[in-house]
Amino acid sequence: MLNIGDKVVYPMHGAGVIAGIEDCEVLGEGKSYYILQMPMGNMKVMIPTDNVDNIGLRDVIPEEAVDKVRDVLKEKPEKASGSWNKRFHANLDRMKSGDICDVAAVARNLILQDRQRKVSSGERRLMDLARQILVSELVYACNKTPDEMSGWVDGILAGNDCAH
């Protein structure tokens, strides 16, 4: 059971704080929902309390694990191969895992690829989403602002020489 104030990660949406629990009626059926307040975009997400185990909701990584994320961001990007559509689906599957290191790798690969030659519009949306999900979790793991964590990610990637 989650409590108000818990910091959690919702795969494909990012990290947030349980801001409340509300009962709503949907299609004539009463359900209880966790209200997840996201740090970026001032967005709220409603998650059915009876579906938490199925959607991969997990705790935010501890601050000690941030070094692992930094290491992933510093690694050489994986060489882009195959059509953009195949790459898009492979990246999407990695992000759905909910693992912050997978999300960091997708963000790194797409951001660095975009610097060399622009990525497709679909990959750009995925790149922006991966970056947002990554930053949202780092905000809670490091107790910093979204701007501070965006700058941290950008600084690490600026030092990545993009060599394949």
C-alpha positions as CSV (number, residue, x, y, z in Angstrom):
1,M,0.0,0.0,0.0
2,L,1.4,3.4,-1.0
3,N,1.0,6.4,1.2
4,I,0.6,10.1,0.5
5,G,4.1,11.6,0.1
6,D,5.7,8.5,-1.3
7,K,8.0,9.1,-4.3
8,V,7.5,6.6,-7.1
9,V,8.3,6.0,-10.7
10,Y,5.6,5.2,-13.2
11,P,7.2,3.7,-16.3
12,M,6.8,5.8,-19.5
13,H,5.6,8.8,-17.4
14,G,8.4,9.4,-14.9
15,A,8.7,10.1,-11.2
16,G,6.2,11.8,-9.0
17,V,4.8,12.1,-5.5
18,I,1.6,10.4,-4.3
19,A,-0.3,13.6,-3.6
20,G,-3.6,12.0,-2.6
21,I,-6.0,9.1,-2.9
22,E,-9.4,9.8,-4.5
23,D,-12.5,7.7,-5.1
24,C,-14.0,8.2,-8.5
25,E,-16.9,6.6,-10.4
26,V,-16.0,5.4,-13.9
27,L,-18.6,3.8,-16.1
28,G,-20.8,3.3,-13.0
29,E,-18.1,1.6,-11.1
30,G,-16.5,3.1,-8.0
31,K,-12.7,2.9,-7.9
32,S,-9.9,4.3,-5.7
33,Y,-7.0,6.1,-7.4
34,Y,-3.6,7.3,-6.4
35,I,-3.0,10.9,-7.5
36,L,0.6,11.1,-8.7
37,Q,1.9,14.7,-8.9
38,M,4.7,15.0,-11.5
39,P,7.5,17.6,-11.0
40,M,7.7,18.6,-14.6
41,G,4.8,20.1,-16.5
42,N,2.7,20.3,-13.3
43,M,0.9,17.1,-14.5
44,K,-1.2,14.8,-12.3
45,V,-1.7,11.2,-13.2
46,M,-4.4,9.0,-11.7
47,I,-3.5,5.3,-11.1
48,P,-6.1,2.8,-10.0
49,T,-5.0,1.5,-6.5
50,D,-5.8,-2.1,-7.6
51,N,-3.5,-1.9,-10.6
52,V,-0.3,-0.8,-9.0
53,D,1.4,-4.2,-9.2
54,N,0.6,-4.6,-12.9
55,I,2.0,-1.3,-14.2
56,G,5.5,-1.5,-12.8
57,L,5.3,1.3,-10.3
58,R,8.5,1.3,-8.3
59,D,10.4,3.4,-5.7
60,V,12.7,6.2,-6.9
61,I,16.3,5.1,-7.0
62,P,18.4,6.0,-3.9
63,E,21.0,8.8,-4.3
64,E,23.8,6.3,-4.2
65,A,22.5,4.8,-7.5
66,V,22.9,8.1,-9.3
67,D,26.6,7.3,-10.0
68,K,25.4,4.4,-12.1
69,V,23.2,6.7,-14.2
70,R,26.1,9.1,-14.6
71,D,28.2,6.2,-15.9
72,V,25.6,5.2,-18.4
73,L,25.4,8.8,-19.7
74,K,29.2,8.8,-20.1
75,E,29.4,5.6,-22.1
76,K,29.8,5.7,-25.8
77,P,26.4,5.6,-27.6
78,E,25.3,2.4,-29.2
79,K,25.7,2.5,-33.0
80,A,22.3,3.2,-34.6
81,S,21.5,0.4,-37.0
82,G,18.4,-0.7,-38.9
83,S,15.5,1.6,-39.9
84,W,14.4,4.4,-37.6
85,N,11.2,2.4,-37.1
86,K,13.1,-0.6,-35.7
87,R,15.2,1.6,-33.5
88,F,12.1,3.4,-32.3
89,H,10.4,0.2,-31.2
90,A,13.6,-1.2,-29.6
91,N,14.1,2.1,-27.7
92,L,10.4,2.1,-26.7
93,D,10.7,-1.4,-25.3
94,R,13.8,-0.4,-23.3
95,M,11.9,2.5,-21.8
96,K,8.9,0.4,-20.9
97,S,11.1,-1.7,-18.6
98,G,11.0,1.3,-16.2
99,D,14.8,0.8,-15.4
100,I,16.4,4.2,-15.1
101,C,19.7,2.9,-16.7
102,D,17.7,1.8,-19.8
103,V,16.0,5.2,-19.9
104,A,19.4,6.9,-19.5
105,A,20.9,4.8,-22.3
106,V,18.0,5.6,-24.7
107,A,18.2,9.4,-23.9
108,R,22.0,9.3,-24.4
109,N,21.8,7.4,-27.7
110,L,19.2,9.6,-29.2
111,I,20.5,12.9,-27.9
112,L,24.0,12.2,-29.2
113,Q,22.7,10.7,-32.5
114,D,20.6,13.9,-32.9
115,R,23.8,16.0,-32.6
116,Q,25.5,14.2,-35.4
117,R,22.5,13.9,-37.8
118,K,19.0,14.9,-36.8
119,V,16.7,12.0,-35.7
120,S,13.2,11.5,-37.1
121,S,10.3,13.2,-35.6
122,G,9.2,10.0,-33.9
123,E,12.6,9.4,-32.4
124,R,12.7,13.1,-31.3
125,R,9.5,12.7,-29.3
126,L,11.0,9.5,-27.7
127,M,14.2,11.4,-27.0
128,D,12.3,14.2,-25.3
129,L,10.3,11.7,-23.3
130,A,13.3,9.7,-22.2
131,R,15.1,12.9,-21.1
132,Q,12.0,14.0,-19.2
133,I,11.5,10.7,-17.5
134,L,15.2,10.6,-16.6
135,V,15.3,14.1,-15.2
136,S,12.0,13.6,-13.2
137,E,13.5,10.6,-11.3
138,L,16.8,12.4,-10.7
139,V,14.9,15.4,-9.2
140,Y,13.7,13.1,-6.4
141,A,16.9,10.9,-6.1
142,C,19.1,14.0,-5.7
143,N,16.5,16.4,-4.1
144,K,17.2,19.0,-6.7
145,T,15.1,21.1,-9.1
146,P,14.2,20.0,-12.7
147,D,16.5,22.8,-14.0
148,E,19.4,21.7,-11.9
149,M,19.1,18.0,-13.0
150,S,18.6,19.0,-16.7
151,G,21.8,21.0,-16.5
152,W,23.6,18.0,-14.8
153,V,22.4,15.6,-17.6
154,D,23.3,18.1,-20.3
155,G,26.7,18.7,-18.8
156,I,27.6,15.0,-18.8
157,L,26.4,14.5,-22.3
158,A,28.3,17.6,-23.4
159,G,31.5,15.8,-22.3
160,N,30.5,12.6,-24.2
161,D,32.6,12.8,-27.4
162,C,30.1,10.7,-29.5
163,A,32.8,8.4,-30.9
164,H,31.4,5.1,-32.0
